[in-house]
């Protein structure tokens, strides 16, 4: 009997669902339109369709893994719970003051990101710890509860507890949180020492406040979804994807939902790294384009780059400092409002603009026939001949080509262009938007895009990858099998992962090595306990030690991967060497001398959650693949050309073809430009080598 794992990725336009049998390699994919009023409805309807249409028994499902942008959207749109905060007396304005830094110093109309907790919902408590963790003023619990009562009377649903120096000594925060939970049992409580126990008060307060802001929504949504899955007869556990590319169980996800903010994009990056290894490519630009947004992340040495802080809900998408700081581990990526649903317009200067506003899934692009009338990128791709109206989403959606034409005719008239010209203009603009964002992201990390291969995923990634790669000078595209649902597949490849951190400031020259080792062992014990609660064998957990390190006197740190412990005084030179190597790689040089200190210590624990690697069968075994020809527009010809159309499932491995070409599969379409060479590899990846003139 087949045993399935199920991956579910909710995007802005489509919800992707993948059933995968690890024994046979059989996979069943579905794309359904996202139901924004209740995202769980699309999940349940999609799973029920697969169970009914493909004869899958609910009892054969062993696990369900889920990623969602629901909590990120709630933060961006300010649709979280009414949240309060209690802090140390004298620090009520902590969130408002922030870093007192303008992200654009010459903009006199600058808008700073508004805190999720307004000042009138912040109260103060008597009690104070010093920077060494020693109590200076006892905590007044009764006075604290009187202040919290005022917030409850005003209608708050959740509260963040953020006291000074709790990263050194969490006693006051723990006592306050326990007292609040006992007096107000319906109130969600987030203590900063449990969410982000790290130095720097503003960042810690911001992270705790955001966790409190989305926690009631997370509890409601996850409990409802778990109940609906059980009602279908599925007894398998439900896991959630974290922003760091790992999995966790529901209780941990509900306790710290801030860790889920970037869960969907993380799955796409994991998938890219996995399929890149099939082509022996360990330097990749993972390019994921869906219906609403496009994401790009860098994969080096076969692993996505991980950061330990990021900014959410930026006022200006590319401006550092324009968002709310979040202290969690997250796969590094850049995200822009460019997707199939991105709406095109002509601005007051008669310039063609595309995005960031999207038609989403309701009403969606005009071609969906659901009432949309504005021209979108998807409509343009139909007009240009790239997409097949009879085979869109595997033929599960009826496409209204007349509506797509009408939408673009109005734009063409305003732009004084023909319909094909304005359609290509839309595609070219959105490609340049994505390429520009990628250039910035790659350059900021000291990388050169020309040294990488582009691996596209999502419904729109393969469709746009050829001309995005051309603009970046990337010489090769690696398109994985089932690219349109690769993020959902990435969920099934993810390990259970727990990241823990705590502040520990000490110079290596005067280090208390026993204390350092004890702290690492405490973090390891905590991480393994969470992995055990996930249902995995904690004894097989791989543990990696890291630390935030700097030269004494510097204001900021580098995250350094350390050699394995246990640590003693003899470990000093190895830790210094690890730091200096990272410093040199980042800045190309290091100071002639200087003492090194640790500021925070970190630990990452991972345990494999699947029995075997994901191998998709049904690719590269065909005998031909050519299904016909259709007219498609290519800028090299400045016109439409009769273009070969291939069935991805029937392409044999090893045979080299020449573009232009269109390669179709159920969830996505790959466009190959003139002069490029493409072939299918034995494990199913489709590799495109761009002509030299395109990849310089």
KOLTORNU-569447 format. One line per field, with one value per residue (C-alpha): x, y, z; residue in three letters. Coordinates in steps of 0.02 Angstrom, whole numbers, plus 50000, padded with zeros to 5 digits. Example, Ala and Ser with C-alpha at 12.3 -4.5 7.8 and 13.67 -1.06 7.14 Angstrom:
BEGIN
xx: [50615,50684]
yy: [49775,49947]
zz: [50390,50357]
aa: [ALA,SER]
//
This chain:
BEGIN
xx: [50000,50065,50117,50101,50177,50078,50154,50042,50102,49978,50026,49944,49857,49873,49879,49996,49965,50082,50052,50214,50244,50423,50424,50372,50412,50232,50177,50006,50003,49861,49853,49694,49652,49687,49532,49584,49429,49479,49644,49611,49461,49570,49685,49543,49457,49620,49662,49484,49496,49656,49584,49426,49498,49659,49600,49710,49656,49663,49738,49886,49943,50088,50122,50065,50185,50121,50191,50090,50106,49952,50049,50163,50011,49926,50079,50096,49910,49900,49764,49833,49761,49742,49903,49972,50145,50212,50390,50509,50461,50541,50545,50368,50430,50549,50455,50422,50602,50670,50846,50819,50884,50808,50829,50827,50902,50850,50667,50568,50407,50482,50362,50434,50355,50219,50244,50115,50085,50034,50098,49929,49932,50103,50107,50252,50294,50403,50552,50726,50872,51047,51148,51230,51059,51064,50898,50904,50717,50599,50457,50290,50173,50014,50051,50090,49923,49830,49913,49875,49693,49682,49740,49617,49477,49527,49502,49675,49685,49872,50016,50205,50314,50479,50589,50764,50907,50795,50917,51037,50909,50731,50663,50558,50485,50443,50357,50262,50205,50148,50050,49966,49920,49844,49742,49691,49684,49608,49752,49894,50060,50231,50385,50537,50651,50557,50548,50716,50832,50966,51048,50983,50820,50730,50754,50703,50549,50500,50512,50412,50278,50260,50247,50109,50023,50003,49989,49798,49778,49906,49820,49648,49706,49817,49691,49553,49660,49717,49536,49481,49621,49570,49388,49445,49506,49690,49772,49946,50037,50035,50204,50242,50385,50493,50579,50748,50703,50661,50503,50420,50265,50104,50128,50297,50224,50083,50203,50322,50228,50351,50466,50341,50343,50448,50399,50339,50493,50605,50528,50565,50749,50765,50689,50811,50961,50897,50869,51030,51126,51051,51144,51300,51271,51308,51303,51125,51008,50843,50709,50529,50391,50209,50049,50081,50266,50438,50576,50762,50887,51070,51126,51312,51402,51236,51147,51036,51114,51040,51027,50985,50880,50774,50650,50465,50335,50456,50384,50500,50539,50726,50765,50854,50786,50611,50538,50511,50664,50636,50769,50742,50844,50782,50838,50905,50801,50732,50548,50465,50286,50306,50197,50074,49937,50039,49935,50004,49965,50028,50076,50059,50224,50163,50281,50227,50230,50195,50154,50170,49979,49909,49742,49772,49653,49495,49454,49621,49688,49559,49597,49534,49356,49315,49274,49448,49464,49637,49786,49904,50066,49973,49858,50012,50091,49933,49932,50117,50084,50189,50044,49923,49741,49691,49824,49838,49856,49849,49687,49591,49549,49446,49536,49445,49561,49435,49438,49629,49630,49504,49608,49765,49676,49631,49811,49880,49769,49832,50013,49988,50055,49987,49923,50075,50193,50113,50108,50294,50325,50235,50337,50500,50464,50425,50580,50687,50606,50653,50828,50862,50811,50919,51071,51056,51031,51179,51296,51260,51330,51488,51437,51433,51274,51375,51456,51288,51153,50972,50851,50670,50519,50338,50208,50295,50478,50513,50404,50513,50680,50759,50749,50785,50943,50988,50977,51084,51215,51182,51248,51137,50960,50918,50730,50679,50537,50367,50441,50268,50242,50425,50393,50266,50392,50524,50418,50439,50629,50646,50725,50655,50758,50773,50881,50920,51020,51068,51177,51347,51474,51653,51828,51913,52070,51979,51843,51761,51766,51664,51523,51528,51518,51377,51275,51296,51243,51088,51038,51069,50959,50818,50831,50832,50678,50582,50640,50584,50413,50406,50408,50587,50734,50831,50984,51007,51006,51149,51204,51300,51373,51384,51424,51405,51585,51679,51840,51831,51772,51667,51481,51415,51453,51475,51388,51526,51510,51621,51714,51632,51643,51669,51764,51912,52051,52137,51992,52038,52147,52020,51881,51993,52037,51854,51812,51959,51918,51739,51797,51918,51788,51663,51778,51927,52049,52066,52146,52330,52287,52143,52058,51906,51747,51584,51420,51287,51301,51190,51148,51061,50994,50927,50850,50792,50604,50591,50640,50718,50765,50627,50649,50515,50482,50408,50538,50673,50603,50501,50530,50511,50402,50359,50171,50153,50191,50110,50145,50247,50329,50517,50603,50750,50633,50522,50377,50285,50366,50299,50379,50400,50300,50362,50280,50402,50349,50394,50565,50703,50861,51022,50949,51001,50872,50888,50776,50660,50548,50407,50409,50246,50202,50047,50100,50220,50288,50471,50510,50678,50740,50821,50995,50992,51027,50925,50924,50846,50964,50940,50862,50738,50815,50799,50960,50963,51128,51106,51197,51360,51287,51150,51257,51401]
yy: [50000,50173,50289,50473,50632,50790,50962,51116,51290,51435,51578,51743,51671,51482,51351,51209,51032,50884,50702,50603,50417,50392,50207,50220,50402,50430,50611,50691,50880,51006,51195,51274,51457,51525,51568,51728,51739,51570,51499,51329,51305,51291,51170,51054,51064,51027,50878,50811,50823,50720,50591,50573,50586,50488,50353,50402,50332,50459,50321,50309,50486,50478,50662,50834,50981,51158,51329,51488,51675,51706,51778,51885,51957,51991,52089,52186,52227,52259,52128,52046,52048,52204,52192,52274,52276,52291,52352,52420,52590,52728,52629,52652,52734,52593,52544,52724,52785,52629,52667,52855,52829,52882,52756,52898,53052,53178,53126,53258,53158,52998,52872,52760,52590,52600,52483,52344,52402,52587,52693,52702,52512,52508,52508,52510,52402,52437,52320,52328,52214,52280,52235,52096,52021,52073,52137,52323,52351,52207,52169,52240,52101,52178,52347,52259,52168,52331,52406,52253,52263,52433,52355,52211,52337,52423,52258,52185,52000,51977,52052,52058,52063,52153,52200,52272,52146,51992,51909,51896,51853,51806,51796,51956,51918,51739,51793,51930,51814,51682,51810,51882,51708,51660,51821,51834,51656,51709,51826,51767,51807,51822,51849,51915,51794,51650,51730,51818,51808,51919,52085,52248,52304,52375,52222,52106,52211,52220,52030,51995,52122,52045,51871,51932,52021,51864,51733,51732,51718,51576,51479,51497,51452,51306,51229,51244,51171,51025,50987,50994,50876,50753,50763,50702,50542,50592,50541,50597,50734,50911,51000,51181,51249,51379,51529,51444,51300,51175,51095,51102,51033,51130,51173,51254,51346,51415,51465,51562,51597,51737,51597,51559,51731,51676,51492,51485,51563,51454,51297,51358,51388,51214,51138,51234,51173,50994,50989,51085,50941,50825,50930,50944,51131,51204,51389,51436,51584,51510,51608,51576,51671,51643,51735,51880,51893,51839,51784,51758,51677,51630,51449,51430,51265,51178,51266,51422,51569,51593,51758,51784,51940,52021,52161,52130,52244,52369,52538,52537,52364,52385,52514,52439,52512,52542,52386,52308,52211,52028,51925,51750,51637,51649,51596,51754,51812,51962,51976,52094,52123,52037,51889,51824,51930,52092,52231,52342,52526,52682,52817,53006,53016,52889,52756,52574,52508,52332,52289,52285,52278,52108,52040,51893,51746,51850,51917,51863,51899,51939,51774,51677,51730,51774,51956,52030,52171,52243,52185,52067,51978,51812,51891,51953,51779,51707,51843,51810,51625,51566,51490,51361,51405,51222,51159,51295,51219,51049,51092,51116,51299,51370,51518,51667,51730,51861,51940,51941,52028,52159,52197,52227,52324,52462,52472,52468,52613,52716,52670,52698,52523,52366,52228,52115,52262,52309,52125,52104,52272,52208,52048,52141,52268,52135,52037,52192,52225,52050,52058,52227,52162,52008,52114,52213,52059,51965,52115,52157,51986,52014,51890,51895,51827,51764,51634,51552,51450,51507,51378,51434,51371,51422,51438,51589,51551,51441,51554,51708,51627,51637,51826,51858,51751,51848,52014,51947,51869,51697,51564,51417,51379,51220,51190,51051,50929,50987,51162,51241,51155,51151,51248,51118,50982,51075,51051,50863,50880,50990,50923,50957,51105,51203,51360,51428,51578,51670,51819,51780,51921,51868,51892,51735,51786,51785,51658,51549,51394,51287,51415,51426,51237,51228,51357,51264,51102,51188,51252,51079,50996,51119,51097,50907,50911,51006,50882,50738,50820,50825,50634,50608,50521,50658,50544,50559,50748,50841,50991,51142,51275,51457,51623,51808,51871,52034,52122,52211,52389,52352,52389,52240,52055,51917,51750,51619,51430,51355,51190,51051,51050,51017,51180,51203,51331,51234,51281,51466,51463,51362,51487,51635,51553,51520,51703,51773,51662,51725,51905,51892,51812,51950,52103,52037,52088,52093,52213,52184,52148,52145,52041,51939,51925,51828,51923,51788,51601,51502,51322,51238,51061,50961,50789,50711,50701,50587,50407,50434,50572,50638,50566,50611,50474,50502,50624,50592,50423,50478,50441,50612,50745,50858,50889,51024,51205,51372,51554,51635,51806,51823,51993,51930,51917,52064,51957,51794,51634,51458,51376,51192,51140,50993,50884,50886,50711,50637,50718,50586,50619,50660,50725,50904,51023,51202,51350,51435,51311,51297,51151,51117,51019,51025,51160,51269,51312,51339,51462,51442,51582,51570,51493,51413,51227,51121,50941,50831,50752,50573,50631,50744,50918,51015,51112,51264,51336,51514,51574,51665,51831,51814,51760,51884]
zz: [50000,49954,50095,50050,50117,50076,50048,50050,50000,50006,49890,49847,49692,49695,49831,49780,49843,49814,49864,49857,49883,49944,49895,49712,49672,49619,49638,49619,49600,49609,49590,49658,49674,49848,49951,50039,50150,50226,50160,50239,50123,49967,50060,50110,49941,49850,49961,49945,49755,49751,49872,49766,49590,49613,49731,49878,50045,50188,50295,50175,50217,50340,50364,50307,50292,50271,50225,50217,50188,50296,50443,50335,50247,50414,50469,50306,50298,50486,50510,50667,50842,50948,51047,51203,51281,51457,51481,51612,51683,51582,51419,51357,51196,51150,50991,50939,50960,50871,50809,50781,50606,50439,50300,50172,50254,50118,50106,50201,50176,50244,50320,50455,50485,50617,50768,50782,50961,50968,51112,51199,51218,51303,51494,51616,51766,51917,51927,51854,51815,51782,51627,51728,51769,51953,52020,52059,52090,52137,52015,52073,52010,52080,52002,51837,51840,51872,51718,51612,51669,51584,51421,51438,51468,51305,51210,51183,51133,51154,51251,51236,51393,51362,51510,51509,51507,51510,51391,51539,51672,51618,51795,51792,51621,51668,51829,51739,51599,51724,51827,51671,51606,51774,51793,51609,51540,51372,51336,51222,51308,51223,51332,51239,51332,51248,51075,51050,51203,51125,51163,51084,51162,51010,50899,51041,51079,50896,50876,51034,50984,50810,50886,51001,50856,50749,50887,50906,50717,50711,50849,50770,50594,50640,50760,50629,50490,50598,50645,50462,50409,50546,50489,50317,50399,50394,50557,50507,50604,50534,50526,50486,50381,50470,50393,50419,50303,50440,50507,50677,50761,50788,50971,50936,50785,50891,51030,50916,50753,50711,50651,50511,50428,50278,50274,50093,50010,50120,50045,49869,49912,49988,49832,49721,49821,49814,49626,49595,49674,49542,49412,49520,49532,49703,49653,49610,49601,49659,49565,49620,49530,49572,49540,49659,49701,49642,49760,49733,49851,49835,49855,49892,49920,49893,50038,50041,50133,50306,50399,50582,50565,50431,50406,50384,50305,50230,50183,50032,49967,49937,50073,50222,50383,50314,50394,50564,50627,50668,50759,50691,50579,50400,50227,50145,49998,49909,49865,49742,49686,49517,49471,49346,49423,49421,49344,49205,49181,49093,49217,49204,49110,48981,49048,49055,49234,49297,49479,49624,49635,49588,49532,49649,49637,49649,49524,49452,49277,49144,49058,49209,49168,49348,49322,49306,49178,49210,49104,49195,49154,49135,49005,48911,48913,48834,48700,48660,48634,48780,48876,48807,48847,48832,48953,49085,49261,49177,49088,49251,49216,49073,48993,48917,48779,48722,48895,48895,48726,48783,48938,48837,48699,48822,48882,48704,48656,48802,48762,48574,48537,48458,48572,48543,48571,48736,48788,48759,48844,48999,49002,48971,49109,49237,49185,49209,49379,49435,49361,49442,49612,49586,49539,49700,49808,49732,49731,49914,49957,49858,49724,49534,49453,49304,49416,49452,49366,49376,49444,49415,49511,49532,49398,49321,49355,49203,49095,49128,49170,48997,48979,49164,49146,48988,49080,49223,49110,49186,49067,49117,49174,49269,49269,49390,49360,49425,49441,49462,49630,49684,49844,49899,49854,49954,50108,50090,50082,50236,50395,50567,50624,50785,50802,50974,51031,51189,51230,51306,51296,51328,51255,51195,51289,51457,51417,51550,51440,51560,51558,51367,51350,51477,51382,51218,51302,51373,51201,51127,51259,51225,51036,51046,51158,51023,50889,51000,51018,50828,50832,50771,50852,50941,50950,50761,50768,50685,50788,50725,50839,50786,50870,50837,50846,50820,50858,51025,50997,50842,50845,50748,50729,50602,50622,50620,50606,50742,50753,50852,51041,51180,51209,51325,51336,51197,51080,51077,50922,50821,50863,50818,50653,50612,50645,50547,50397,50397,50419,50273,50161,50202,50196,50095,50232,50420,50544,50585,50767,50888,51022,50972,51074,51068,51087,51056,51042,50924,50893,50746,50766,50619,50601,50439,50427,50273,50248,50076,49956,49845,49670,49542,49417,49244,49176,49046,48992,48841,48658,48578,48655,48507,48513,48380,48343,48384,48350,48490,48502,48522,48534,48433,48282,48334,48278,48302,48241,48223,48375,48423,48576,48680,48813,48961,49013,48842,48818,48824,48923,48834,48671,48632,48558,48496,48535,48511,48598,48723,48846,48938,49093,49201,49323,49223,49050,49005,48865,48776,48664,48492,48484,48657,48681,48800,48859,48993,49120,49184,49349,49260,49266,49104,49071,48955,48896,48837,48681,48718,48659,48791,48939,48928]
aa: [UNK,UNK,UNK,UNK,UNK,UNK,UNK,UNK,UNK,UNK,UNK,UNK,UNK,UNK,UNK,UNK,UNK,UNK,UNK,UNK,UNK,UNK,UNK,UNK,UNK,UNK,UNK,UNK,UNK,UNK,UNK,UNK,UNK,UNK,UNK,UNK,UNK,UNK,UNK,UNK,UNK,UNK,UNK,UNK,UNK,UNK,UNK,UNK,UNK,UNK,UNK,UNK,UNK,UNK,UNK,UNK,UNK,UNK,UNK,UNK,UNK,UNK,UNK,UNK,UNK,UNK,UNK,UNK,UNK,UNK,UNK,UNK,UNK,UNK,UNK,UNK,UNK,UNK,UNK,UNK,UNK,UNK,UNK,UNK,UNK,UNK,UNK,UNK,UNK,UNK,UNK,UNK,UNK,UNK,UNK,UNK,UNK,UNK,UNK,UNK,UNK,UNK,UNK,UNK,UNK,UNK,UNK,UNK,UNK,UNK,UNK,UNK,UNK,UNK,UNK,UNK,UNK,UNK,UNK,UNK,UNK,UNK,UNK,UNK,UNK,UNK,UNK,UNK,UNK,UNK,UNK,UNK,UNK,UNK,UNK,UNK,UNK,UNK,UNK,UNK,UNK,UNK,UNK,UNK,UNK,UNK,UNK,UNK,UNK,UNK,UNK,UNK,UNK,UNK,UNK,UNK,UNK,UNK,UNK,UNK,UNK,UNK,UNK,UNK,UNK,UNK,UNK,UNK,UNK,UNK,UNK,UNK,UNK,UNK,UNK,UNK,UNK,UNK,UNK,UNK,UNK,UNK,UNK,UNK,UNK,UNK,UNK,UNK,UNK,UNK,UNK,UNK,UNK,UNK,UNK,UNK,UNK,UNK,UNK,UNK,UNK,UNK,UNK,UNK,UNK,UNK,UNK,UNK,UNK,UNK,UNK,UNK,UNK,UNK,UNK,UNK,UNK,UNK,UNK,UNK,UNK,UNK,UNK,UNK,UNK,UNK,UNK,UNK,UNK,UNK,UNK,UNK,UNK,UNK,UNK,UNK,UNK,UNK,UNK,UNK,UNK,UNK,UNK,UNK,UNK,UNK,UNK,UNK,UNK,UNK,UNK,UNK,UNK,UNK,UNK,UNK,UNK,UNK,UNK,UNK,UNK,UNK,UNK,UNK,UNK,UNK,UNK,UNK,UNK,UNK,UNK,UNK,UNK,UNK,UNK,UNK,UNK,UNK,UNK,UNK,UNK,UNK,UNK,UNK,UNK,UNK,UNK,UNK,UNK,UNK,UNK,UNK,UNK,UNK,UNK,UNK,UNK,UNK,UNK,UNK,UNK,UNK,UNK,UNK,UNK,UNK,UNK,UNK,UNK,UNK,UNK,UNK,UNK,UNK,UNK,UNK,UNK,UNK,UNK,UNK,UNK,UNK,UNK,UNK,UNK,UNK,UNK,UNK,UNK,UNK,UNK,UNK,UNK,UNK,UNK,UNK,UNK,UNK,UNK,UNK,UNK,UNK,UNK,UNK,UNK,UNK,UNK,UNK,UNK,UNK,UNK,UNK,UNK,UNK,UNK,UNK,UNK,UNK,UNK,UNK,UNK,UNK,UNK,UNK,UNK,UNK,UNK,UNK,UNK,UNK,UNK,UNK,UNK,UNK,UNK,UNK,UNK,UNK,UNK,UNK,UNK,UNK,UNK,UNK,UNK,UNK,UNK,UNK,UNK,UNK,UNK,UNK,UNK,UNK,UNK,UNK,UNK,UNK,UNK,UNK,UNK,UNK,UNK,UNK,UNK,UNK,UNK,UNK,UNK,UNK,UNK,UNK,UNK,UNK,UNK,UNK,UNK,UNK,UNK,UNK,UNK,UNK,UNK,UNK,UNK,UNK,UNK,UNK,UNK,UNK,UNK,UNK,UNK,UNK,UNK,UNK,UNK,UNK,UNK,UNK,UNK,UNK,UNK,UNK,UNK,UNK,UNK,UNK,UNK,UNK,UNK,UNK,UNK,UNK,UNK,UNK,UNK,UNK,UNK,UNK,UNK,UNK,UNK,UNK,UNK,UNK,UNK,UNK,UNK,UNK,UNK,UNK,UNK,UNK,UNK,UNK,UNK,UNK,UNK,UNK,UNK,UNK,UNK,UNK,UNK,UNK,UNK,UNK,UNK,UNK,UNK,UNK,UNK,UNK,UNK,UNK,UNK,UNK,UNK,UNK,UNK,UNK,UNK,UNK,UNK,UNK,UNK,UNK,UNK,UNK,UNK,UNK,UNK,UNK,UNK,UNK,UNK,UNK,UNK,UNK,UNK,UNK,UNK,UNK,UNK,UNK,UNK,UNK,UNK,UNK,UNK,UNK,UNK,UNK,UNK,UNK,UNK,UNK,UNK,UNK,UNK,UNK,UNK,UNK,UNK,UNK,UNK,UNK,UNK,UNK,UNK,UNK,UNK,UNK,UNK,UNK,UNK,UNK,UNK,UNK,UNK,UNK,UNK,UNK,UNK,UNK,UNK,UNK,UNK,UNK,UNK,UNK,UNK,UNK,UNK,UNK,UNK,UNK,UNK,UNK,UNK,UNK,UNK,UNK,UNK,UNK,UNK,UNK,UNK,UNK,UNK,UNK,UNK,UNK,UNK,UNK,UNK,UNK,UNK,UNK,UNK,UNK,UNK,UNK,UNK,UNK,UNK,UNK,UNK,UNK,UNK,UNK,UNK,UNK,UNK,UNK,UNK,UNK,UNK,UNK,UNK,UNK,UNK,UNK,UNK,UNK,UNK,UNK,UNK,UNK,UNK,UNK,UNK,UNK,UNK,UNK,UNK,UNK,UNK,UNK,UNK,UNK,UNK,UNK,UNK,UNK,UNK,UNK,UNK,UNK,UNK,UNK,UNK,UNK,UNK,UNK,UNK,UNK,UNK,UNK,UNK,UNK,UNK,UNK,UNK,UNK,UNK,UNK,UNK,UNK,UNK,UNK,UNK,UNK,UNK,UNK,UNK,UNK,UNK,UNK,UNK,UNK,UNK,UNK,UNK,UNK,UNK,UNK,UNK,UNK,UNK,UNK,UNK,UNK,UNK,UNK]
//
